[in-house]
Protein backbone atom coordinates (compact mmCIF):
# COMPACT_ATOMS: atom_id res chain seq x y z
CA UNK A 1 0.00 0.00 0.00
CA UNK A 2 1.07 3.55 -0.83
CA UNK A 3 0.39 6.81 0.92
CA UNK A 4 -1.88 8.69 -1.58
CA UNK A 5 -3.04 11.36 0.85
CA UNK A 6 -1.59 14.17 -1.24
CA UNK A 7 -1.18 12.86 -4.78
CA UNK A 8 -4.85 13.27 -5.72
CA UNK A 9 -4.65 17.06 -5.21
CA UNK A 10 -2.91 18.20 -8.39
CA UNK A 11 -1.63 21.66 -9.28
CA UNK A 12 0.54 22.75 -12.23
CA UNK A 13 4.20 21.83 -11.87
CA UNK A 14 6.98 24.41 -12.14
CA UNK A 15 8.80 24.47 -15.47
CA UNK A 16 12.23 24.54 -13.84
CA UNK A 17 13.90 21.93 -11.66
CA UNK A 18 15.38 24.71 -9.54
CA UNK A 19 13.79 25.36 -6.12
CA UNK A 20 11.55 28.41 -6.05
CA UNK A 21 12.70 30.86 -3.42
CA UNK A 22 9.94 31.52 -0.93
CA UNK A 23 8.79 35.08 -0.38
CA UNK A 24 8.63 36.50 3.11
CA UNK A 25 4.84 36.10 3.16
CA UNK A 26 5.12 32.49 1.98
CA UNK A 27 7.65 31.71 4.71
CA UNK A 28 5.44 33.39 7.28
CA UNK A 29 2.42 31.37 6.10
CA UNK A 30 4.39 28.11 6.27
CA UNK A 31 5.70 29.02 9.73
CA UNK A 32 2.18 29.75 11.00
CA UNK A 33 0.47 26.69 9.51
CA UNK A 34 3.25 24.38 10.70
CA UNK A 35 3.05 25.91 14.17
CA UNK A 36 -0.70 25.29 14.33
CA UNK A 37 -0.22 21.69 13.15
CA UNK A 38 2.37 21.09 15.87
CA UNK A 39 0.06 22.65 18.48
CA UNK A 40 -2.75 20.29 17.46
CA UNK A 41 -0.43 17.30 17.74
CA UNK A 42 0.89 18.09 21.20
CA UNK A 43 -1.50 15.67 23.00
CA UNK A 44 -1.07 13.00 20.33
CA UNK A 45 2.73 13.15 20.44
CA UNK A 46 2.61 12.82 24.24
CA UNK A 47 0.32 9.79 23.91
CA UNK A 48 2.48 8.17 21.25
CA UNK A 49 5.62 8.77 23.29
CA UNK A 50 3.97 6.95 26.22
CA UNK A 51 3.13 4.10 23.82
CA UNK A 52 6.78 3.81 22.72
CA UNK A 53 6.09 5.35 19.31
CA UNK A 54 8.54 7.76 17.71
CA UNK A 55 7.25 7.75 14.12
CA UNK A 56 4.30 9.90 13.07
CA UNK A 57 3.20 12.64 10.68
CA UNK A 58 3.95 16.13 11.94
CA UNK A 59 2.49 18.10 9.04
CA UNK A 60 -0.19 17.03 6.55
CA UNK A 61 0.07 20.06 4.32
CA UNK A 62 -2.84 19.48 1.96
CA UNK A 63 -5.26 19.77 4.89
CA UNK A 64 -3.13 21.95 7.17
CA UNK A 65 -1.98 24.78 4.91
CA UNK A 66 0.63 23.87 2.27
CA UNK A 67 -0.79 21.55 -0.39
CA UNK A 68 1.49 18.69 -1.34
CA UNK A 69 3.94 19.03 1.56
CA UNK A 70 4.31 16.33 4.21
CA UNK A 71 6.66 16.14 7.18
CA UNK A 72 7.13 12.82 8.99
CA UNK A 73 9.26 11.78 11.90
CA UNK A 74 10.79 8.30 11.73
CA UNK A 75 12.71 7.88 14.96
CA UNK A 76 15.90 9.97 14.65
CA UNK A 77 15.05 11.10 11.11
CA UNK A 78 12.85 13.86 9.74
CA UNK A 79 11.47 13.17 6.25
CA UNK A 80 10.22 16.23 4.35
CA UNK A 81 8.46 15.60 1.03
CA UNK A 82 6.91 17.85 -1.60
CA UNK A 83 4.60 16.59 -4.34
CA UNK A 84 3.78 19.79 -6.28
CA UNK A 85 6.81 22.11 -6.24
CA UNK A 86 10.39 22.20 -5.01
CA UNK A 87 10.88 23.68 -1.56
CA UNK A 88 13.66 26.23 -1.21
CA UNK A 89 16.46 25.77 1.31
CA UNK A 90 14.95 28.54 3.42
CA UNK A 91 11.65 26.65 3.64
CA UNK A 92 13.33 23.35 4.54
CA UNK A 93 15.45 25.14 7.15
CA UNK A 94 12.36 26.72 8.66
CA UNK A 95 10.60 23.33 8.90
CA UNK A 96 13.58 21.63 10.50
CA UNK A 97 14.30 24.37 13.03
CA UNK A 98 10.67 24.79 14.06
CA UNK A 99 10.12 21.08 14.60
CA UNK A 100 13.39 20.55 16.46
CA UNK A 101 12.51 23.47 18.71
CA UNK A 102 9.04 22.07 19.45
CA UNK A 103 10.21 18.51 20.03
CA UNK A 104 13.29 19.58 21.95
CA UNK A 105 15.67 17.32 20.03
CA UNK A 106 17.91 17.26 16.99
CA UNK A 107 16.78 15.13 14.06
CA UNK A 108 18.52 14.08 10.86
CA UNK A 109 16.55 15.77 8.04
CA UNK A 110 16.04 14.52 4.50
CA UNK A 111 14.12 16.28 1.75
CA UNK A 112 12.52 14.55 -1.25
CA UNK A 113 10.97 16.41 -4.22
CA UNK A 114 8.46 13.82 -5.42
CA UNK A 115 7.00 15.92 -8.25
CA UNK A 116 10.01 14.94 -10.35
CA UNK A 117 8.93 11.30 -10.26
CA UNK A 118 5.18 11.41 -10.94
CA UNK A 119 5.70 9.45 -14.14
CA UNK A 120 8.07 7.03 -12.38
CA UNK A 121 7.36 6.64 -8.64
CA UNK A 122 10.63 4.77 -8.08
CA UNK A 123 12.72 7.79 -9.09
CA UNK A 124 12.75 11.00 -7.09
CA UNK A 125 14.92 14.04 -6.66
CA UNK A 126 16.60 13.51 -3.30
CA UNK A 127 18.26 16.24 -1.29
CA UNK A 128 20.20 15.07 1.72
CA UNK A 129 19.80 18.22 3.71
CA UNK A 130 22.25 16.87 6.25
CA UNK A 131 24.28 13.72 6.59
CA UNK A 132 25.20 11.39 3.74
CA UNK A 133 23.47 8.55 1.95
CA UNK A 134 25.42 6.02 3.99
CA UNK A 135 23.85 7.51 7.12
CA UNK A 136 20.30 6.99 5.85
CA UNK A 137 19.63 3.72 7.74
CA UNK A 138 17.90 4.04 11.10
CA UNK A 139 15.43 2.30 13.42
CA UNK A 140 12.11 3.71 14.58
CA UNK A 141 9.52 2.34 17.02
CA UNK A 142 5.75 2.08 16.85
CA UNK A 143 3.70 0.72 19.76
CA UNK A 144 6.86 -0.77 21.20
CA UNK A 145 7.80 -2.61 17.99
CA UNK A 146 11.02 -1.73 16.13
CA UNK A 147 11.19 -1.15 12.37
CA UNK A 148 13.96 -0.45 9.89
CA UNK A 149 13.61 2.91 8.18
CA UNK A 150 15.61 4.62 5.46
CA UNK A 151 15.90 8.36 4.93
CA UNK A 152 16.84 7.88 1.27
CA UNK A 153 14.47 5.44 -0.40
CA UNK A 154 13.05 4.54 -3.79
CA UNK A 155 9.35 4.44 -2.97
CA UNK A 156 6.88 6.88 -1.47
CA UNK A 157 7.67 6.02 2.14
CA UNK A 158 10.79 4.97 4.10
CA UNK A 159 9.67 1.32 4.53
CA UNK A 160 6.70 1.91 6.88
CA UNK A 161 3.37 3.53 5.99
CA UNK A 162 2.44 5.76 8.91
CA UNK A 163 -1.26 6.09 8.03
CA UNK A 164 -1.58 2.32 8.54
CA UNK A 165 -0.84 2.66 12.28
CA UNK A 166 -4.53 2.17 13.12
CA UNK A 167 -4.47 -1.16 11.28
CA UNK A 168 -1.30 -2.32 13.02
CA UNK A 169 -2.75 -1.19 16.36
CA UNK A 170 -5.81 -3.37 15.70
CA UNK A 171 -3.62 -6.35 14.88
CA UNK A 172 -1.56 -5.83 18.03
CA UNK A 173 -4.73 -5.80 20.12
CA UNK A 174 -6.30 -8.90 18.56
CA UNK A 175 -3.58 -11.25 17.23
CA UNK A 176 -2.57 -13.06 20.42
CA UNK A 177 -2.95 -16.81 20.03
CA UNK A 178 -4.28 -16.54 16.46
CA UNK A 179 -3.00 -17.59 13.06
CA UNK A 180 -2.42 -14.51 10.89
CA UNK A 181 -2.06 -14.19 7.11
CA UNK A 182 -0.54 -10.92 5.82
CA UNK A 183 -1.20 -10.48 2.08
CA UNK A 184 0.71 -7.90 0.03
CA UNK A 185 2.86 -7.74 3.14
CA UNK A 186 5.46 -5.25 1.81
CA UNK A 187 8.04 -4.93 4.65
CA UNK A 188 5.85 -7.10 6.90
CA UNK A 189 4.89 -4.45 9.46
CA UNK A 190 1.53 -6.11 10.17
CA UNK A 191 3.14 -9.53 10.42
CA UNK A 192 5.92 -8.39 12.75
CA UNK A 193 3.36 -6.67 14.99
CA UNK A 194 1.21 -9.81 15.04
CA UNK A 195 4.13 -12.07 15.94
CA UNK A 196 5.34 -9.63 18.61
CA UNK A 197 1.82 -9.63 20.07
CA UNK A 198 1.88 -13.41 20.52
CA UNK A 199 0.20 -14.74 17.37
CA UNK A 200 0.40 -18.52 17.10
CA UNK A 201 1.45 -18.44 13.44
CA UNK A 202 2.21 -15.56 11.05
CA UNK A 203 2.63 -15.88 7.27
CA UNK A 204 3.72 -12.88 5.16
CA UNK A 205 3.27 -13.04 1.38
CA UNK A 206 4.73 -10.54 -1.08
CA UNK A 207 6.16 -10.70 -4.57
CA UNK A 208 9.17 -8.44 -3.85
CA UNK A 209 12.22 -10.12 -2.36
CA UNK A 210 13.64 -6.75 -1.29
CA UNK A 211 10.52 -5.98 0.77
CA UNK A 212 10.59 -9.39 2.43
CA UNK A 213 14.30 -8.94 3.21
CA UNK A 214 13.39 -5.79 5.17
CA UNK A 215 10.62 -7.80 6.82
CA UNK A 216 13.16 -10.38 7.96
CA UNK A 217 15.32 -7.60 9.34
CA UNK A 218 12.32 -6.19 11.19
CA UNK A 219 11.71 -9.64 12.66
CA UNK A 220 15.33 -9.81 13.83
CA UNK A 221 15.08 -6.35 15.38
CA UNK A 222 12.24 -7.70 17.54
CA UNK A 223 13.93 -11.04 18.38
CA UNK A 224 11.36 -13.09 16.45
CA UNK A 225 12.27 -16.60 15.34
CA UNK A 226 11.50 -18.56 12.17
CA UNK A 227 8.97 -20.54 14.19
CA UNK A 228 7.05 -17.35 14.97
CA UNK A 229 6.99 -15.68 11.55
CA UNK A 230 7.22 -16.94 7.96
CA UNK A 231 8.05 -15.16 4.69
CA UNK A 232 6.78 -16.38 1.32
CA UNK A 233 7.90 -14.73 -1.92
CA UNK A 234 5.01 -15.20 -4.31
CA UNK A 235 2.57 -13.47 -6.59
CA UNK A 236 -0.67 -12.85 -4.69
CA UNK A 237 -2.95 -14.77 -7.03
CA UNK A 238 -1.37 -18.26 -6.94
CA UNK A 239 -0.57 -17.94 -3.23
CA UNK A 240 -4.01 -16.77 -2.10
CA UNK A 241 -5.87 -19.14 -4.41
CA UNK A 242 -3.91 -22.14 -3.17
CA UNK A 243 -4.54 -21.21 0.45
CA UNK A 244 -8.23 -20.79 -0.38
CA UNK A 245 -8.38 -24.21 -2.04
CA UNK A 246 -8.95 -22.72 -5.51
CA UNK A 247 -7.17 -23.91 -8.67
CA UNK A 248 -4.22 -22.10 -10.25
CA UNK A 249 -4.16 -23.30 -13.84
CA UNK A 250 -3.38 -20.53 -16.27
CA UNK A 251 -1.35 -17.43 -16.82
CA UNK A 252 -1.50 -14.72 -19.50
CA UNK A 253 1.12 -14.82 -22.24
CA UNK A 254 1.56 -11.29 -23.63
CA UNK A 255 -1.08 -8.80 -24.68
CA UNK A 256 -3.92 -10.66 -26.34
CA UNK A 257 -1.90 -13.86 -26.17
CA UNK A 258 -3.04 -17.36 -25.35
CA UNK A 259 -3.29 -18.62 -21.81
CA UNK A 260 -0.44 -20.95 -20.87
CA UNK A 261 -0.08 -23.37 -17.95
CA UNK A 262 1.21 -21.61 -14.84
CA UNK A 263 4.12 -23.44 -13.27
CA UNK A 264 6.56 -21.02 -11.66
CA UNK A 265 5.11 -20.27 -8.23
CA UNK A 266 5.66 -21.67 -4.72
CA UNK A 267 3.37 -24.59 -3.86
CA UNK A 268 1.25 -24.00 -0.75
CA UNK A 269 -1.26 -26.23 0.99
CA UNK A 270 -4.82 -25.06 1.44
CA UNK A 271 -5.12 -23.40 4.84
CA UNK A 272 -7.49 -21.04 6.61
CA UNK A 273 -6.38 -18.39 9.11
CA UNK A 274 -8.06 -16.77 12.09
CA UNK A 275 -7.09 -13.26 10.96
CA UNK A 276 -6.29 -12.17 7.39
CA UNK A 277 -4.93 -8.74 6.44
CA UNK A 278 -5.41 -7.64 2.82
CA UNK A 279 -3.59 -4.41 1.87
CA UNK A 280 -3.11 -4.32 -1.93
CA UNK A 281 -1.55 -1.55 -4.04
CA UNK A 282 -3.82 0.56 -6.21
CA UNK A 283 -2.84 -1.19 -9.42
CA UNK A 284 -0.43 -3.90 -10.49
CA UNK A 285 -0.25 -6.52 -13.21
CA UNK A 286 1.35 -9.94 -13.16
CA UNK A 287 1.23 -13.09 -15.31
CA UNK A 288 -1.48 -14.39 -12.96
CA UNK A 289 -3.87 -11.44 -12.81
CA UNK A 290 -4.37 -7.72 -12.40
CA UNK A 291 -4.72 -5.81 -9.13
CA UNK A 292 -7.22 -2.99 -9.70
CA UNK A 293 -8.79 -1.48 -6.58
CA UNK A 294 -11.31 0.55 -8.57
CA UNK A 295 -12.61 -2.01 -11.07
CA UNK A 296 -11.91 -5.44 -9.61
CA UNK A 297 -11.41 -5.62 -5.85
CA UNK A 298 -13.51 -8.86 -5.72
CA UNK A 299 -10.75 -10.82 -7.49
CA UNK A 300 -8.55 -10.09 -4.46
CA UNK A 301 -11.32 -10.37 -1.92
CA UNK A 302 -12.71 -13.80 -2.83
CA UNK A 303 -9.56 -15.91 -2.22
CA UNK A 304 -8.71 -13.83 0.86
CA UNK A 305 -12.18 -14.47 2.29
CA UNK A 306 -11.99 -18.20 1.55
CA UNK A 307 -8.60 -18.31 3.31
CA UNK A 308 -10.27 -16.88 6.44
CA UNK A 309 -11.71 -19.36 8.94
CA UNK A 310 -15.46 -19.24 9.59
CA UNK A 311 -15.77 -17.05 12.67
CA UNK A 312 -12.53 -15.28 11.80
CA UNK A 313 -11.78 -11.74 10.70
CA UNK A 314 -10.65 -10.27 7.40
CA UNK A 315 -9.18 -6.75 7.41
CA UNK A 316 -9.53 -5.14 3.97
CA UNK A 317 -7.81 -1.92 2.86
CA UNK A 318 -8.40 0.37 -0.10
CA UNK A 319 -6.24 3.46 -0.61
CA UNK A 320 -7.98 4.95 -3.66
CA UNK A 321 -9.40 8.34 -2.73
CA UNK A 322 -12.24 8.34 -5.27
CA UNK A 323 -13.65 5.01 -4.07
CA UNK A 324 -16.62 5.66 -1.78
CA UNK A 325 -16.40 3.69 1.46
CA UNK A 326 -20.02 2.56 1.53
CA UNK A 327 -20.04 1.58 -2.14
CA UNK A 328 -16.89 -0.45 -1.56
CA UNK A 329 -18.38 -2.17 1.49
CA UNK A 330 -21.56 -2.99 -0.47
CA UNK A 331 -19.36 -4.61 -3.12
CA UNK A 332 -17.56 -6.71 -0.50
CA UNK A 333 -20.86 -7.83 1.02
CA UNK A 334 -22.20 -8.91 -2.39
CA UNK A 335 -18.99 -10.81 -3.12
CA UNK A 336 -19.16 -12.57 0.24
CA UNK A 337 -22.77 -13.60 -0.34
CA UNK A 338 -21.86 -15.11 -3.72
CA UNK A 339 -19.52 -17.63 -2.06
CA UNK A 340 -21.92 -18.25 0.84
CA UNK A 341 -19.62 -16.58 3.38
CA UNK A 342 -21.80 -13.66 4.56
CA UNK A 343 -20.32 -10.84 6.61
CA UNK A 344 -21.68 -10.98 10.16
CA UNK A 345 -20.25 -7.75 11.55
CA UNK A 346 -18.38 -4.70 10.27
CA UNK A 347 -15.85 -2.44 12.05
CA UNK A 348 -14.33 0.62 10.39
CA UNK A 349 -10.79 1.68 11.32
CA UNK A 350 -9.85 5.34 10.84
CA UNK A 351 -6.33 6.72 10.35
CA UNK A 352 -5.17 8.35 13.58
CA UNK A 353 -5.11 12.07 14.41
CA UNK A 354 -1.82 12.85 12.68
CA UNK A 355 -3.63 12.24 9.36
CA UNK A 356 -6.47 14.80 9.40
CA UNK A 357 -8.95 15.15 6.54
CA UNK A 358 -11.30 17.88 5.38
CA UNK A 359 -14.47 15.82 5.82
CA UNK A 360 -13.55 12.61 7.65
CA UNK A 361 -13.43 10.72 4.34
CA UNK A 362 -9.85 9.52 4.36
CA UNK A 363 -8.31 8.22 1.12
CA UNK A 364 -7.21 5.14 3.08
CA UNK A 365 -10.20 2.98 4.01
CA UNK A 366 -9.81 0.06 6.43
CA UNK A 367 -12.64 -2.26 7.39
CA UNK A 368 -12.67 -5.33 9.66
CA UNK A 369 -15.10 -7.97 8.45
CA UNK A 370 -16.27 -10.67 10.87
CA UNK A 371 -17.12 -13.65 8.68
C-alpha positions in Angstrom: 0.0 0.0 0.0 1.1 3.6 -0.8 0.4 6.8 0.9 -1.9 8.7 -1.6 -3.0 11.4 0.8 -1.6 14.2 -1.2 -1.2 12.9 -4.8 -4.8 13.3 -5.7 -4.6 17.1 -5.2 -2.9 18.2 -8.4 -1.6 21.7 -9.3 0.5 22.7 -12.2 4.2 21.8 -11.9 7.0 24.4 -12.1 8.8 24.5 -15.5 12.2 24.5 -13.8 13.9 21.9 -11.7 15.4 24.7 -9.5 13.8 25.4 -6.1 11.5 28.4 -6.1 12.7 30.9 -3.4 9.9 31.5 -0.9 8.8 35.1 -0.4 8.6 36.5 3.1 4.8 36.1 3.2 5.1 32.5 2.0 7.7 31.7 4.7 5.4 33.4 7.3 2.4 31.4 6.1 4.4 28.1 6.3 5.7 29.0 9.7 2.2 29.7 11.0 0.5 26.7 9.5 3.2 24.4 10.7 3.1 25.9 14.2 -0.7 25.3 14.3 -0.2 21.7 13.2 2.4 21.1 15.9 0.1 22.6 18.5 -2.7 20.3 17.5 -0.4 17.3 17.7 0.9 18.1 21.2 -1.5 15.7 23.0 -1.1 13.0 20.3 2.7 13.2 20.4 2.6 12.8 24.2 0.3 9.8 23.9 2.5 8.2 21.3 5.6 8.8 23.3 4.0 7.0 26.2 3.1 4.1 23.8 6.8 3.8 22.7 6.1 5.3 19.3 8.5 7.8 17.7 7.3 7.8 14.1 4.3 9.9 13.1 3.2 12.6 10.7 4.0 16.1 11.9 2.5 18.1 9.0 -0.2 17.0 6.5 0.1 20.1 4.3 -2.8 19.5 2.0 -5.3 19.8 4.9 -3.1 22.0 7.2 -2.0 24.8 4.9 0.6 23.9 2.3 -0.8 21.5 -0.4 1.5 18.7 -1.3 3.9 19.0 1.6 4.3 16.3 4.2 6.7 16.1 7.2 7.1 12.8 9.0 9.3 11.8 11.9 10.8 8.3 11.7 12.7 7.9 15.0 15.9 10.0 14.7 15.1 11.1 11.1 12.8 13.9 9.7 11.5 13.2 6.3 10.2 16.2 4.3 8.5 15.6 1.0 6.9 17.9 -1.6 4.6 16.6 -4.3 3.8 19.8 -6.3 6.8 22.1 -6.2 10.4 22.2 -5.0 10.9 23.7 -1.6 13.7 26.2 -1.2 16.5 25.8 1.3 15.0 28.5 3.4 11.7 26.6 3.6 13.3 23.4 4.5 15.5 25.1 7.2 12.4 26.7 8.7 10.6 23.3 8.9 13.6 21.6 10.5 14.3 24.4 13.0 10.7 24.8 14.1 10.1 21.1 14.6 13.4 20.5 16.5 12.5 23.5 18.7 9.0 22.1 19.5 10.2 18.5 20.0 13.3 19.6 22.0 15.7 17.3 20.0 17.9 17.3 17.0 16.8 15.1 14.1 18.5 14.1 10.9 16.5 15.8 8.0 16.0 14.5 4.5 14.1 16.3 1.7 12.5 14.6 -1.3 11.0 16.4 -4.2 8.5 13.8 -5.4 7.0 15.9 -8.2 10.0 14.9 -10.3 8.9 11.3 -10.3 5.2 11.4 -10.9 5.7 9.5 -14.1 8.1 7.0 -12.4 7.4 6.6 -8.6 10.6 4.8 -8.1 12.7 7.8 -9.1 12.7 11.0 -7.1 14.9 14.0 -6.7 16.6 13.5 -3.3 18.3 16.2 -1.3 20.2 15.1 1.7 19.8 18.2 3.7 22.2 16.9 6.3 24.3 13.7 6.6 25.2 11.4 3.7 23.5 8.6 1.9 25.4 6.0 4.0 23.8 7.5 7.1 20.3 7.0 5.8 19.6 3.7 7.7 17.9 4.0 11.1 15.4 2.3 13.4 12.1 3.7 14.6 9.5 2.3 17.0 5.8 2.1 16.9 3.7 0.7 19.8 6.9 -0.8 21.2 7.8 -2.6 18.0 11.0 -1.7 16.1 11.2 -1.1 12.4 14.0 -0.4 9.9 13.6 2.9 8.2 15.6 4.6 5.5 15.9 8.4 4.9 16.8 7.9 1.3 14.5 5.4 -0.4 13.1 4.5 -3.8 9.4 4.4 -3.0 6.9 6.9 -1.5 7.7 6.0 2.1 10.8 5.0 4.1 9.7 1.3 4.5 6.7 1.9 6.9 3.4 3.5 6.0 2.4 5.8 8.9 -1.3 6.1 8.0 -1.6 2.3 8.5 -0.8 2.7 12.3 -4.5 2.2 13.1 -4.5 -1.2 11.3 -1.3 -2.3 13.0 -2.8 -1.2 16.4 -5.8 -3.4 15.7 -3.6 -6.4 14.9 -1.6 -5.8 18.0 -4.7 -5.8 20.1 -6.3 -8.9 18.6 -3.6 -11.3 17.2 -2.6 -13.1 20.4 -3.0 -16.8 20.0 -4.3 -16.5 16.5 -3.0 -17.6 13.1 -2.4 -14.5 10.9 -2.1 -14.2 7.1 -0.5 -10.9 5.8 -1.2 -10.5 2.1 0.7 -7.9 0.0 2.9 -7.7 3.1 5.5 -5.3 1.8 8.0 -4.9 4.6 5.8 -7.1 6.9 4.9 -4.4 9.5 1.5 -6.1 10.2 3.1 -9.5 10.4 5.9 -8.4 12.7 3.4 -6.7 15.0 1.2 -9.8 15.0 4.1 -12.1 15.9 5.3 -9.6 18.6 1.8 -9.6 20.1 1.9 -13.4 20.5 0.2 -14.7 17.4 0.4 -18.5 17.1 1.5 -18.4 13.4 2.2 -15.6 11.0 2.6 -15.9 7.3 3.7 -12.9 5.2 3.3 -13.0 1.4 4.7 -10.5 -1.1 6.2 -10.7 -4.6 9.2 -8.4 -3.9 12.2 -10.1 -2.4 13.6 -6.7 -1.3 10.5 -6.0 0.8 10.6 -9.4 2.4 14.3 -8.9 3.2 13.4 -5.8 5.2 10.6 -7.8 6.8 13.2 -10.4 8.0 15.3 -7.6 9.3 12.3 -6.2 11.2 11.7 -9.6 12.7 15.3 -9.8 13.8 15.1 -6.4 15.4 12.2 -7.7 17.5 13.9 -11.0 18.4 11.4 -13.1 16.4 12.3 -16.6 15.3 11.5 -18.6 12.2 9.0 -20.5 14.2 7.1 -17.4 15.0 7.0 -15.7 11.6 7.2 -16.9 8.0 8.1 -15.2 4.7 6.8 -16.4 1.3 7.9 -14.7 -1.9 5.0 -15.2 -4.3 2.6 -13.5 -6.6 -0.7 -12.8 -4.7 -3.0 -14.8 -7.0 -1.4 -18.3 -6.9 -0.6 -17.9 -3.2 -4.0 -16.8 -2.1 -5.9 -19.1 -4.4 -3.9 -22.1 -3.2 -4.5 -21.2 0.5 -8.2 -20.8 -0.4 -8.4 -24.2 -2.0 -8.9 -22.7 -5.5 -7.2 -23.9 -8.7 -4.2 -22.1 -10.2 -4.2 -23.3 -13.8 -3.4 -20.5 -16.3 -1.4 -17.4 -16.8 -1.5 -14.7 -19.5 1.1 -14.8 -22.2 1.6 -11.3 -23.6 -1.1 -8.8 -24.7 -3.9 -10.7 -26.3 -1.9 -13.9 -26.2 -3.0 -17.4 -25.4 -3.3 -18.6 -21.8 -0.4 -21.0 -20.9 -0.1 -23.4 -17.9 1.2 -21.6 -14.8 4.1 -23.4 -13.3 6.6 -21.0 -11.7 5.1 -20.3 -8.2 5.7 -21.7 -4.7 3.4 -24.6 -3.9 1.3 -24.0 -0.8 -1.3 -26.2 1.0 -4.8 -25.1 1.4 -5.1 -23.4 4.8 -7.5 -21.0 6.6 -6.4 -18.4 9.1 -8.1 -16.8 12.1 -7.1 -13.3 11.0 -6.3 -12.2 7.4 -4.9 -8.7 6.4 -5.4 -7.6 2.8 -3.6 -4.4 1.9 -3.1 -4.3 -1.9 -1.5 -1.6 -4.0 -3.8 0.6 -6.2 -2.8 -1.2 -9.4 -0.4 -3.9 -10.5 -0.3 -6.5 -13.2 1.4 -9.9 -13.2 1.2 -13.1 -15.3 -1.5 -14.4 -13.0 -3.9 -11.4 -12.8 -4.4 -7.7 -12.4 -4.7 -5.8 -9.1 -7.2 -3.0 -9.7 -8.8 -1.5 -6.6 -11.3 0.5 -8.6 -12.6 -2.0 -11.1 -11.9 -5.4 -9.6 -11.4 -5.6 -5.8 -13.5 -8.9 -5.7 -10.8 -10.8 -7.5 -8.5 -10.1 -4.5 -11.3 -10.4 -1.9 -12.7 -13.8 -2.8 -9.6 -15.9 -2.2 -8.7 -13.8 0.9 -12.2 -14.5 2.3 -12.0 -18.2 1.6 -8.6 -18.3 3.3 -10.3 -16.9 6.4 -11.7 -19.4 8.9 -15.5 -19.2 9.6 -15.8 -17.1 12.7 -12.5 -15.3 11.8 -11.8 -11.7 10.7 -10.7 -10.3 7.4 -9.2 -6.8 7.4 -9.5 -5.1 4.0 -7.8 -1.9 2.9 -8.4 0.4 -0.1 -6.2 3.5 -0.6 -8.0 4.9 -3.7 -9.4 8.3 -2.7 -12.2 8.3 -5.3 -13.7 5.0 -4.1 -16.6 5.7 -1.8 -16.4 3.7 1.5 -20.0 2.6 1.5 -20.0 1.6 -2.1 -16.9 -0.5 -1.6 -18.4 -2.2 1.5 -21.6 -3.0 -0.5 -19.4 -4.6 -3.1 -17.6 -6.7 -0.5 -20.9 -7.8 1.0 -22.2 -8.9 -2.4 -19.0 -10.8 -3.1 -19.2 -12.6 0.2 -22.8 -13.6 -0.3 -21.9 -15.1 -3.7 -19.5 -17.6 -2.1 -21.9 -18.3 0.8 -19.6 -16.6 3.4 -21.8 -13.7 4.6 -20.3 -10.8 6.6 -21.7 -11.0 10.2 -20.2 -7.7 11.6 -18.4 -4.7 10.3 -15.8 -2.4 12.1 -14.3 0.6 10.4 -10.8 1.7 11.3 -9.9 5.3 10.8 -6.3 6.7 10.4 -5.2 8.4 13.6 -5.1 12.1 14.4 -1.8 12.9 12.7 -3.6 12.2 9.4 -6.5 14.8 9.4 -9.0 15.1 6.5 -11.3 17.9 5.4 -14.5 15.8 5.8 -13.6 12.6 7.6 -13.4 10.7 4.3 -9.9 9.5 4.4 -8.3 8.2 1.1 -7.2 5.1 3.1 -10.2 3.0 4.0 -9.8 0.1 6.4 -12.6 -2.3 7.4 -12.7 -5.3 9.7 -15.1 -8.0 8.4 -16.3 -10.7 10.9 -17.1 -13.7 8.7 
